[in-house]
Amino acid sequence: MATIESAGTVSGAGVGILDREHTIAKAGFNRWLVPPAALCIHLCIGMAYGFSVFWLPLSRAVGLTATKACPDMSLWQELFTTTCDWRVASMGWMFTLFFVLLGVSAAIWGGWLERVGPRKAGVVAALCWGGGLLIGAFGVYVHQLWIMWLGAGVIGGVGLGLGYISPVSTLIKWFPDHRGMATGFAIAGFGGGAMIGAPLANLLINYYKTPTSVGVWETFATMGVIYFVFMMIGVFAYRVSPVGWQPEGWTAPAKANAMISKNNVHLKDAHKTPQFWLIWWVLCLNVSAGIGVIGMASPMLQEIFAGSLIGQPAVKFAQLTAEQRVTIAGIAAGFAGMLSLFNIGGRVFWASLSDYIGRKNTYYCFFLLGIALYALAPTFANMGSKLLFVGAFCIILSMYGGGFATVPAYLADMFGTQFVGAIHGRLLTAWSTAGIIGPVVVNYIREFQLAAGVSRDHLYDTTMYILCAMLIAGLICNYLIKPVDPKWHMSAEAVAKLQAASAKSDAAVQHGSFGIGRGGLDTKAALFWAFVGIPLAWGVWKTLESAIKIF
């Protein structure tokens, strides 16, 4: 017979090691152990942002020293060819698969995750992401683009979705006193994954490269195994807060804020409100403007600045030797890593700032600054100023990451915390849509410009102005967001009933700290933070090392 312990834990028959009840924290638990567990997951799946480092090596996987192009080949034929190299634009569809599947899987299984808890969902995420990379490695080995798409893109994309949302609801409930900061930590690692993964992938590619292989399939397989192990460590470190838990000595602010609701909206009603769809468009447009640039970050820097990256500004991209291209590819991997550094930093900085200036004002900052920087980017490129160009995109990527980190708190402010994880999962279909819009705009305008004879250092000018227009539309949507109509609020009785069901008890839900205080940096927490901090520090070091070469 199952029993409820003082801190809300369930013990007894029928509770498996992956079940939610097995992960409920007991008295004495330190809530600061949960953020590094989330980082273990997100630092791995965040490598999705760093996949652009694979495109140029894969574009000569058959030709080895030079691309073996088949100009008249259709995308359908490209999926199955074994004799022609893949186009960069075709490989760019991997980003679309990543983020479409991320949003769809988060929307489909977000409610399931809320029921079963983050541990079980995290195990599935680790299997999908690690296993997807192994299947993708096989696809590269046999040179079948459809297998790489299926493995890394589709199966890996499901892993992205489940891994991405697994800590969000958990951390919001662990940190009601710092809701924005908590969501920043919850998904900060996703922005920082490429900061570690991009330089690691570049090192592995060069290590595995032989006269008969560009080294990519071996790199996929190695990283798949590493990521699976690292993610499983985070999975088994997850703990959820007891129902009714709140930090010791903390009470909700007495001063009312019209944009922060004290009520809850049911999952089945959230999408019926205009607020859900306005926030959906705010996220979609902000992400569309950034995701296409991320997907082409490495080629974009190489094509725009070419010889300037190695101190020879007169040398255009087409004039680079094979050795020089290898050198600037390493530098461009550093650019991808630098963007990742600002992506992860922006998630914590902007989300924490939103606790003080509000979510709506934070998004105003994103859109207004973003419009100005995208509009100026072509000018910075034409000036030949690597400092201004890279600096602009670092700020843009900090706001891109900040948008992701702030949106769960925005949803919690609008709809309450009871269903925030599942509502967030549904909102991520905006990311799926952006995963189509962003890469298509950037990749195919690039192809169109190339076909029209535009020089490589001007391939992206028109794209930047289109992205400005997207941000203007997002600014308008953010302006229109108002508090949710009270008719959608759940009654106090309905909320209490749901909480009692979550606690597996018919008794009234107790509120308190249950012997779990505010936590702090004790020995165990310090060691766990160091565990995730070491690869982060390595990623920062490699990023800064490459950044010096850019300038």
N, C-alpha and C positions, 0 to 999 in steps of 0.2 A: 504493500500500500504506500503510495507516494505521500510525502509530508512536506509542508512548507516551513523552511527554517526562518530564523528571525530576520535575515537580510533579504528574504524573498526567494531564496534558492529552493529548488525542488529536488528532493532526493528520493530514491526508491526505484522500483522496477520500471522498466520500459524507457529509461533515459540513456540514450547512446552518447558516445563521446562527441559526436558532431551535432547533437540536438541543442537547441537554444537553451533548454533548462540546465544543461551541463555547463553553460558558459556564463550563467548569472553570477556576478561578483559577490563575494562574501565579505564579512566584516574585516577590516584591515587592508583591503585592496587599495592600491594607489591608481587613481584614474589617469595619471600621467604615463602609465604603461600602454594605454590604448593608442595614442597618436603614433608612436614608433611601430606598433603592429600594423596600423593603416599604411604607414610609409613602406613597410616591407612589401606590401601588395602593390602599391602605386608606383614605387620606383621601378618595378619590373614591367608592369603593363604600360608605363609611360614611355617605353622605348618605341611605341607606335609613332611618336612624334619624330623620332630620329631615323626613320626608315629611308629618308632621302639620301643617306650616305651609301645606300646600296645601289641606287639607280644607275649611276655612271659605270661602276664595275659590271653590273648586270647587262648594260647596254652593249658590252663587248664580250659577253660570256662565250659566244661562239667564235667570233673573230679573234678574241684574246688580246692582240696588240692594237686592233682597230675594229670599229663597228662593222659587222657584216650586214649591211642594210638591204632590205627588200622593199623599195618605195611603193610598189603597187599592192602590197599585202594589206588585206582588210583586218580589222580587229578580230573577227571570228577566226580567220586563218592564223593570226598571230597566237591565239590561244593554244594551237596544236603544233605549230612549226617546231622542227628540231634543227633546221638548217639556217635560219635567219635570226639575227639578234632582235630583242624586244625594244620598242621605242620607249623613251622616257615617259611620254604622255600616257602610254598604255600601262606602264608600271605604276604611274601616279594614281590609277584607279584603285590601287591597294588602300589609299587613304579613304576613298569613298566607302569601300567595303568595311574598313575598320570602324568608321564612325556611324555608318548606317546600321551595322550589326550591333554596335555598342548601344545606340539609342533604342533600337527595336528590342534587343534582349533585356535592357533595363526596364523598358515599358512592360514587356510581357511578364517578366519574372520579378518585378519590384515588389508586388504584393506577396508573392511566395517568400521572398527574402525576409520581409517583415515578420512573417510567421515562423520561419525556421531559424532565423538568426544569421549573423554574419559568418560564423564558422563554416557551416555546411555550404553556403554560397561561395565562400572563399576557396574551398576545396575544389568545387566545380570550376571556378575561375582559373585556378592553377593548372588543372588538367587540360582545360581548353587552350590556355595561352601557351604553356610549355609544349603541349602536344601539337598545337597548331604550327608552332615554329618547326618542329621536327618534320611534320608533313610538308611544310613549305620548303624545308631543306631538300627533301626528296624531289619535289617539283623542280627546284633549281638544278639538282643533279641530273635529272632526265630531260631538262630543258622543256618543261611543259608548264606554260604560264597558268593554265586553268588549275593545275594541282597546287601551285603556289598561292593562287587566289583562294582556293578552297581551304587550304590548311591555315596559312597565316592570316588570310583575310576574313574568311567566314567563321571557321572554328575559333580562330584567335579573337575575332571580333566579339563573339559571344562571351569569351573569357574577359575581354575588356569591359563589357557592360556589367557583368556580375561583380567583377573585381572593383570597378569604379564606384558603384553605389553601395557596396557592402559596408563601409564604415560610416557613411554620412549620417543616417538616422541615429546610429549608436553614439557618435561623438557629439551630436547636437544635444542628446539627452544627458551625456556626461558633463557637458559644459553649458548649462543654461545661463550661467553668469557671463559667458563670453561666447555667444552664439556665432558671431562672425569669425572670430579667431578659430573656433573649433572646426568650422567648415573649411577654413583655410588650411588647417593641418590635415583635415580629412582627405583632401584631394591635392595637397601641395606636391606630393611625390609624383603624381601623374605628370605634372609640368616639369619635374626634375629628372624624370627617367631618361630622357634623351641626353641630358648633361653627362650622365654616366655611360649610357648605352652607345651613343654616337662615337665617342673616342675609343671605347672598348671594341666596338665593331670594326673601326678603322684599324686598330692594332691587330685584331684577329684576322682580318682580310689580308693584311700584309704578311702575317705569320704563315697563313695557310696557302698563300698564292704560290703557284708553280707554273712552269711553262705550259701546262695543260689545263689549268684551273685558275679562275680569278679569285678563288678563296671564299666565295659567298655561301655556298651550301654548307661548308664546314663551319662557318661562323654562325649560321642559323642554328645548326644542331647543337653547337657548344652553348650558345646563349639560351636555347630552349631548356637544357638541363639545369643550367645555373639558375634561371628564373624560377623554374618549378620548385627547386629546393628552398630558395629564398622566400617565395610566396608561402610555402607550407609552414615556415617558421612563424610568419606573421599570422597565419590562420589560427594556429594553436595558441597564440598569445592574446587573441581577441577575448574580451569579456563585455557583457552587456550590463547595464545598470539595473538594479531591482526596480520593479514598478513602484512609482511614488517616491523614488530617491531624489534628493536635492542636496547640494553642497551644505556642509555643516555651517550654520550661522547665516546662510544666504536666504534672502526673501526677494521676491519679484519687485522691481521698482514701483514705488507708489505713484509716481508721476505718469499719467497716461500719455501714450504716443499713438496718434491716430493711425500711423502706418505700421504699428506693431499690435496685432490682435491678441487678446487673451483668450480667444475662443478657437474652436477647432472646426474645420470643414471636412466632411467625410470624403474618402477617396472617390466614391461613386458620384460625388457632386462637384468636385474641384474643377474638372474640365468643362463644367457647364457655366462657369463664371467668366466674364470678360477678362478678369485679372490673370487667369491662367494663360489665356491666349496672347495677351499683351506681353507678359513675361516670356512666353514661348518665342514671340517674334524678337523681343529684346535680345534673348540669348542667341537665336538663330542668326540674326544680322551681325551681331558682334563676332560670333564664331566664324561665319562665312568670310568676313573680312580678314580674319587672321589665319584660318586653317590652310587656305590655299598657299599663302606665303610660307608657312611652316613646311608644307609638303615639298616646296621647291627651294628651300633656303640654301642648300648646298649648291645646286646648279646655278641659282640666281647670282650668288656672290661671285662664282667663278666666271660666269658669262659677262657680267657687268664690268668687273674690275680686271679680270684676266691677268696680264703681266704685271699690273700694279701690285698685285699681291706678293710678287717676288722681286720687287724693285725695278721692274722693266715696264714702265707705263706705256711705252710705244708698241708693245707686243699685244696684239689682239688675241682673242680666244682661239681662233682658227689657226693662228701662227705658232701656238704653243707646241713644244716637242712632247713626246710621250713622257719623258722624265719630268718635265715641268708640270704636266697635268697631274702626275702623281703628287707632286709637291703641293700644288694649290688645292688638290682634293683634301689633303690633310689639313690645310689651313681652313678650308670651307667647313670641314667637320667641326673645327673649333668654333666657327660662326654658329652652326647648328647647336653646339653645346652652350654657347653664350646665350642664345635665345632661350634655351632651356633653363639656364640659370636665372634669367629675368622672369621667365614663366613661373618657376617655382617660388621665387622671391615675391613676385607680384601677388601670388595666391595668398600668401600669409599677410603681406603688407596691406593690400587693398581690402581684404576681408576683415582684418583687424580694424582698419580705419573706419570701415562701415559701421562698426559698433558705436562709433562716436558721431559720424556725420550722417548716418542713415544709408540704407541700401539705394534708394532712389537717387540721392545726391552723388553717390559713388558711381552709379551708371552714367549720370550726366558728365562726370569727369572722363569716363571712358570714351564716350562718343565725341565730346568736344575736342579733347586732345587728339583722339584718333583721326578725326577729320583733318585737323591741321597737319599732322605728321604724314599721313598718306599723301596729301596734296603736295607736300614739300619733298617727298622722297625722290621723285624724278629730278628735281633741281639739285639735290645733294649728289645724285649719281652723275649728272652732267658736269657738276663742279669737280668731280673726281675726288670728293671728300669722303674717304672711307670712315673717318671718325663720325661725321654727321649722319651718314647713311646707316651705319651700324648702330649708332646711338638712338636714332629714330625708331628702328625696328626693335631694339631692346626695350624701349619704353612701351611701344605698341604691344609687344609680347607680355610685358608685365601686366598690362590692362586686359589682355586676352585671358591670361591665367586668372587674374583677379575677378573677371566676369564669371568664370566657372566656380570659383571659390565663394563668391558672394551670393550666387543665385539660390543655393539651398537655404541660406538664412533669409533671403528675400521671400522664398516660399513659406518658411516657418513663420515669418512676420505676417504674411497674408492668410495662411490656412491653418496655423497652429502646428504643434509638433507630433500629434497623434499619428498622422499618416504621411509625414514629410518625406520619408524615404521612398515610399511608393509613388507619391506625387512627383517627386524629383525624378524618379525613373521614367515616368510618363513624359515629363518635360524634356527629357533627353532625346526624344524624337526630333526636337529642334536641332540637336547636334547632328542627328542622322541626315536631316535635310541640308544642313550647312556642309556636311561632309560630301554632298553631291555638288552644291552650288560653288563652294570655294575652290576646290581643285579643278572643276570644269572651267571656271572663269580664268584661272591662272594658267592651267596647262594648255587649254585649247586656244586661248588668245595668243599664247606663246607660239604654238604651232602655226597659227594663222599669220602671225607677224613674220615668222621665219620664211614661210612660203611666199610672202609678199616681198621678201628681200630686205627686211629691216635688219640692221646690224644688231648683233647680240647684246651690245651694251645699251640698246634702247628697246629691248623686247618687252619690258615690263611697264613702260611709261603709261600706256593707255589703261592697263589693268589697275594701276593705283588710283586713277580718277574714278573708275567704276566702283572700287571699294569705298571711296569717299561717299558716293551716293548711297551705298548700303548703310553706312553709319548714320547718315542724315535721317533715313527712314527709321532706324533704331532709336534715334534721339526722340522722334515724334512719338513712338510707341511708349517709351519710358515716361514721357510727359503725361500721357493719358492714364497711367496707372493710379487708381484710387483705392481706398479700403474696400474690402468685400462687403456686399450687402448682407445685413444681419439675417436675412431669410435663409441663408445657406449655413448658418452656424448650427452645430450640434448642441443638443441640450446637455446640461451638466449630468443628468441621469444617464444619458446614452454614453457619454465619455466614461463615466464611472463603471458602467457595465462592461465596456470594452477593456478597461484597465484591469478589472477583476478577472476577466477571462484570460488576459495575458499572464496574470499571476497564478493561474490555475487554481483559483480559490473563489468560493462564493462570498467570502468575508469582504468587508469594506476595505478598500485600498488604504494602507497606512502611508503617511508622508514623513520623511525625515532622512537622516544620513545613514541610518542602519550600521553605524560603526565605521562608515567609509567617509573620511573627511575630505578636505579639499585636495589632499595629496601634495606631492612635492618631489624634488630631485633626490630621493634616497638612493642607496647603493644599487638596488636592483634596477630602478628607473635609469640611473646614470649609465649603467652597463648596457642596457637595451638601447638607449639613445646613442651611445658610442658605437654599438653594432651597426646601426643604420647610418651613423654619422661618418664612419670611415669611408665607405664607398662614395658618400656625398662629398666628403672632403677631397677624395681623389678626383672626382668629376669636376669640382671647382678648380682644382689645381691644373688639370689637363685643359680645362676651358680657358683659364687665364694664360696658360702657356701658349695656347694657340692664338689667343687674342693679341698677344704681343707681336706675333708674326703678321697678323692682319694689318696692324698699324706701322 
